[in-house]
Amino acid sequence: MHKANVTRGKHNRFHRTGIKTTNGVIWSFLDHGKGRELLHDFSRLNTTLQVKGEMIDGSRTINVVEFQKI
């Protein structure tokens, strides 16, 4: 996970925790449920994770269903 500048949503222009895929695309997490666990636990920074969820409104924001460290 990496810090990323989010271009959409209510947290516009703030740095948030997100995930950067191997092709360089940065995704951010919806701030509730499992996504909240990722956003507020900085011990997971710079780790490799598998994240499952659904994309919100065609943006690069994910409603996280589950995640695990790999």
ABEGO torsion letter per residue (X at the ends): XBBBBBABEAABGBBBBBBBBAAGBBBBBBBBEAAAAAAABAAABGBBBBBBEBBBGGBABBBBABBBBX
